[in-house]
Amino acid sequence: MELINTNSVRQFIIDVKPEARDFELDVTTSLFDVGALDSYTVVMLIQHLEERLDIVFDYSDLRAFNFENLESILKLLKTKYEVK
């Protein structure tokens, strides 16, 4: 399993939505408000994270607040899925 931080989460988002490279994404930027994520790209991001990190998201974790910003995604991955 690879190490993860806010930069790697940002890169995962860019992997599924290349135009997100042009967005100012700090740890608390709302990814939905700036257009980096929408319902479709969240599904793609979840699939990408599951494949890259060898995890399976629980259905109960598939809530917008867990994907609101880089910080919330990283927190979910580290606390719930014990990604290092």
N, C-alpha and C positions, 0 to 999 in steps of 0.2 A: 504494500500500500504506500502511495506517495505522501510526502509531507504536504500540508496544506496551510495557506495563509491568505490574507486578503488579496494579494497579488495573483495567487493561483485561482481564487474564486473569480476575480475580475477576468482572468484569461479564459476560464471556462465559459463565462458569459459571452466573451468575444468569439469563442469557438462556435457557439450556436447562433450568434447574431453579430456578424463582423462589423456592422455599422456602429455597434456599441463602442468601438475603439475611439470614436469621435466624441463620446460623452464624457463629461467630467464626473468620474465615479470615485468619490471618497467613501469612507466606510459607512457613513450615515446617509448618503444620497438615496432618495427613494428611487429604486430601479424602475418602478412602474410610472412614477411621475415624469421622469426624464425620457421614457420610452425605451429603456434598455431591455425591459421585460414586459411581456404581455402574456395572455393565457397560453398562446401557442409556444412561445419561447420558454416559458416556465416548464412545460411538458418536455421540451427538447433538453433543457438544462437538467432536469431530473434524470432523464435517460442518460445523458452524458456523464453526470456525476456518478450514477449507479455503475456504469461501465468502467469509468476511470478509477473509481475508488473501491470497487468491488463491494458495494453495499446495496441494500434494497430498502427503499423508503417505506415506512409504515404509512398506510392511508391517512391516519390521523395527523401526520406531519405535513400533509399536502394542503397547507393553509397559506394564504397570501402573506400573513405577518411573518412567516418563516423565510420568506423570499423578498422581504421589503427592501433590504439593503445588504451590502457585503457583510456587515457585522452580524446580522441575523442569520444569514446563511452559514457563515463560519461557526457561529455559536451552536446552531443545530448540528452541524457535522461533527463538531468536537465533543459536545456534551451527550448527544443522543447516540451517535454512531461511532464515537471514540476514534475519530480520524485524528491522526497526529499532526 
